[in-house]
Amino acid sequence: MQLKRRDFIRISGITAAGSLIIPPFLNSCKTVRLSADAESYLNHFEVTRGTLQKVISAAMEKGADYADLFFEHTLSNTSALEDRKVNSAYSNIISGVGIRVLKGDQTGYAYSEDLSLEAMLKAAKTAANIADSPGKYSPVNISEYQPPSYYSVKTSWEDTSIKDKIPFMQRMNDNMFDADKRVSKVNVYLMDSTSYILFYNSEGLLSWDYRPMITLAGICIMEENGRIENFMVNRSYRTGFEFLTNELIDELSKEAVAKTSILFTAGKPESGEMEVVMSAGESGILLHEAIGHAFEADFNRKNTSIFADRMGKKIAEDFVTIVDDGTLPGKRGAINIDDEGNPSERTVIVNNGVLSSYLHDRISAKYYKVNPTGNGRRQDFRNIPIPRMRCTYMENGPHKRDEIISSVKNGVYVDSFSNGEVNIGQGDFTFFVKFGYIIENGRLTKPIKDFNIIGNGPQALADIVMAGDDKTISDGSWTCGKDGQGAPNSMGLPTVKIRKLTVG
């Protein structure tokens, strides 16, 4: 408590042995001073600590166990190049608060785009109806958590105009047309966003986050003798305008033209069960779809995951370690805090072949009596948080890439994917492969395209018989869908060999 001089003089006569004695009631009214960052985020959303506590009290008034407030302000911009010039651009703003109330494992949820006290109290009372008994809640002292930052921003997207972006998009267009006379069309898309997040809960936790995002995608379309092929390249990071460089544009342009060109010579593989080698990087979709979702704790808590009874058991070879990490600097799946205010972390899911952790939000962590892993994520303030992956990858194994390929007599090497899906209960999955190669007698031979890889997640994990030392994190614009919500993700993999999958 800070005392004005006149207050100090008024109480200074209460002494003992020359020391100042402050009565207990003065200590009990101590007001915690908030940091400049905390005050900045409160001001950004035009709320006060008193407002937060009033809304939380309303959310808890019917005997809830817990409540939280998730404020979001997101500014996004999208620019598109078609027909050789940037001819469309638009911006969008969303702003509001989501109010969640928990009673046991039941959730009451309401949101408001109006941040006036009246509107927020109305939403809080709506969410509070999940509980059904009068409760007594006394506001607690605010406790700040200022997270470390895993995003580096030199020039924010808010300080960047469409005029700054056009030259880079035009350069990608020109590069592709100049590279090959068969290029008939180029599409380029640039999407940036900036999100301000403020979080407060009934336990007094106050936290915040500043989340940048940039996604650049280029599509090369080529025509030869009436046949058309296309390939998309993309990159996505949590960073600022410094992301855009001529070197990046040139690299992506070259990649797009080269991979589109090779599709003209690609055929289809034979169907059937065979050995499959997954390339380093983008093949991380195997972990995400076939295995990762089944590690999310809500599926296991509800006993719908194939791994619900496998905790602490051997599920893969000793050299297989799988991680979900929200702390990789600048990666699309990185987060400073999750959407429940929990710190981000590196979570080891499979440790030397043994299932060691699920991916938890607050509800599942309480159920399993463990700490949240920082995986409570939501699409925006209109949605509840649920367990979601961040950046899921496998650590390096003991083998070399060439050694893995040379061990295959007859199989396929898969390189580029467009999508995938999984049945969580049975673990069955399918991926659509855009591009790869036939492996014959230990060598990559004919290029192949447009085929499916089909298998069962737990079985595929157990059938990883070789893993390379070339772990690569894909920097593509991966977005995961679950329960109608989308969330940005990253994924990665070293080169791995799976004993048997179905190629179709």
C-alpha positions, 0 to 999 in steps of 0.5 A: 500500500502506498501512503500519501505524506499526510496519511503517513503523518496521521498514523506515525504516532503508533509506534513501538520500540521506534518502529512503525506499526501498521494496523492489520486492517490496513494490510488487508486492503492492500491493492496489488499494482499491475504491470504496465503490460497488464494495464495496457491490455486492460486499456486496449479492451477498455475494461478495469480490474473492477469490471473483470471481477464483477463479470466473474462474480456474475458467472459464479453466482449459481454455484459454479466451480470455475469461470473465465473470461477470454477477450479477443481483438483480431485484425486480419488482411487478405490480398489476392493476385490473379490474372497477373496483378493484385486485384482484390484485398480486404480486411476484417476485425473481430472483437469480443469476450467469451465467458465460460463457466464450469460445473464438474465436467459440464460447460456453460458458455456465452459470448458478447461482441459488446464489451460494455459492463451491461452486455458482459454481465448478461452473457455471464449470467447466461453461462452461469445457468450451467450450475443450479445452486446458489453460490457464494463467490468472493473476488480474489486478488489478481495474480499476473502471469506474463508469459515469455514470447516465442514470436519475434516481430520487428515490423508489425502487420498493423504498420504495413499497408497493401502497397508494401505487400504488392511488390512481393506478390507481383514478384512471385507472379513474374518469377513463375511466368518467366521460369517456364513458358508452360505456365498459364496462370498464377495465383498468389495469396497473402494473409496476415493477422494480429490478435490481442488476447486478454485472459482472466479467471475466477482464481484471479489469474490475469494474462495476455498475449499478442499473436501475429500470423502471416501466410503466403501461398502461391499456386502455379498452373501449367498447361502442356498439350491440353493437359493441365497440372498445378501445385501449391507452395506456402509458408506460414509463421508467427512473425512480422513484415520482415518475413517477406523477402525477395529470397523467400519469394524466389525460393517459393517460385522456383519450388512451385514451377519445379514441382508442377513441371514434374507432375506431367511425368508422374503416374499412379502407383500400383494398389495394395499393401507395401512398405512406405517411406515418409519424407522428412517434414510435411509427412508429419501429417501422419503424426497429426492425423493418424496418431495426434488426435487420438492423444488429445485427452478429451477423446481419452477421457470419454473413452473414444480414443484407441489409446484410452487404456494405453497410458504407460504402455509400449506402443512403438519402437524404442527410438520413437519419441513424439512431442507436441511443442508450443514453444518453437520460436516463430512456428505457426503452431507456437503459442505463448499461453493457451486459451485457458491462460496456461503456459505453453510447454514442450509435452512429450507424448511418446517417450522411447516408445512408451505413451507418457502423456495426453494433451490436456486442457483444464477439464481433462487435467482435473479428471486425470489429476495432472497439470494442464499441458497448455493445449486448451485452444479455441478458434476465437472468442465465440468458441470453447477451448478444447484439447488441440495440438500445437506443433507435433513432431517426432524426434530424430531416429538412429538411421540415415535417409539413404539407408532407409530408402535403400532398405526398400525393395518395392514400395513408395516414397511420399512427399507432398500431401493435401489433406487427411482424416482419421476415425478417432475410435478405431484409429483408421486414417486416410491421406491424399498424397499429391506427389511421391516416387516409386521405390524399386530395389532401394532407389527412387524411380518413377514420380507418382501423384494423386493417390491415397495412403490408408492405414490404422494409426496405432498399427502404423505407429507400431510399424515404424521400423526405421527413423532418420536423423533428419527431423524437419518441421514443415512451415506450411499453412496447416490448419486443424479442424475439430468440433467445427473449430479451426486452429493453426498447427505445425508438424514435422517428421524425420524420414521414416519407414513404415512396414506396411500401409495400403496404397490406393 
